């Protein structure tokens, strides 16, 4: 252990805010904290494979410089001296950035991604990169370079994807804060599976420059993809989001302060994507707890709260947004699938609306324009939902963390929901609403199943109301309704 703290046993699960306070007050040193977390990664990472690249020399050098700045009384950023990890789709200068793809295995960028730069400008110290599926393209984390990331709560199960290494690292006490990204639930689902907090920001609140995909150096980013933080507390989630947003971000101050004053809409049932009974019971218990504390809880009703309306548009634009990544062979495959699209749900047991994905991947610009127009209409329509509700609660995913299953193609994989075989692609259903319409969404850990697997609830807000969804999460945490629970053995 590096000298400099009286709290050698609890540093691993202190929040970023707490660590920043200690370092800035001089009651601990950045060098000690960074050194302790690096040792913990070396000791525990083998069991879960969350961290794939360490920045030991640079991190310790930066930590010593941070401690010198404290001693000199210099102005300090909100994350001064605090170690963080970064999803291996974001470029960090001088560190290998693979995006989980073999063809990127030797890519060493010379410049930080914008989100990384803003975090380091705020005083954070990058100690390592966390594992992802190839090109962030799966809801499990596994690739040919680094292998599989396992869930700290049960290593026989996935940590989720694509920010699976991120969520696993937080749960294992490797870092208090992580930079992640989200397109198909990539922050939200791993947070749900690993019992941490995750946030998908409103459209355009954070910068995606320096994220892979797209290819290194590209300035045009992937449609619907956003960069957001993961953390073990709601306070850290807000701190991370504010720093990642930078001075250009415009945050709307929440209009509701107390939990009792929130108008909470609930949408937990849709025939297009049933959820596991243990999750249903957990959400019922959550609503009961909210009512007991005075919150106004009701079933949300709106014309767009129907997955059969949302999913075709979401899957079409998802396929269109990722078409530039397809090889000629993959484009030919998508063309073939688009021709048989109407038969896919029946032939493959595919999720409703998912047949639009291959169509989107090969459609004309005119066709894309029509789907995009439909999205814009929906964006206007959804605003009325929040005339009656401050936040909308939905499932994150129909199940808790699944057993590792890396069969290809992924339509061979199945979920089991209350004993019924369901499509693997069902995992995209509940996150489709905020993703498609650019709404802020926060995954909040609210409990565990009988077998000890964590699960969360998705808190969705009106456009730009990121601080409202996080503030609601904070109030749940303070009321003892929600919160991170340390995995056994970590």
Secondary structure, DSSP 8 states (H G I E B T S, - for coil): --SS-S-TTTGGG--HHHHHHHHHHTSS-HHHHHHHHHHHHHHHHHHH--EEEE-HHHHHHHHHHHHHHHHHT----TTTT-EEEEETTB--TTSB--TT-GGGTT-B-SS--HHHHHHHHTT-EEEEEE--SGGG-SSS-EETTTEE-EETTEEEEE--SSSHHHHHHHHTTS-SEEEEEESSSTTHHHHHHHT-EEEE-STTSS--TTBSSS-TT--S--TT-EEEEEESSHHHHHHHHHHHH-TT------S--SGGG-EEEEE---TTS---HHHHHHHHHHHHHHHHTT-EEEE---TT--HHHHHHHHHHHHHHHTGGG--HHHHHHHHHHHHTHHHHHHHH---TTTTHHHHHHH--HHHHHHHHHHHHHHHHHHTTHHHH-SEEEEES-SSS--B----SSGGG-EEEETTEEEEGGGGGSTTHHHHHHT--EEEEEEEE-TTS-EEEEEEE-STT-HHHHHHHHHHHHHTTSS-----TT-
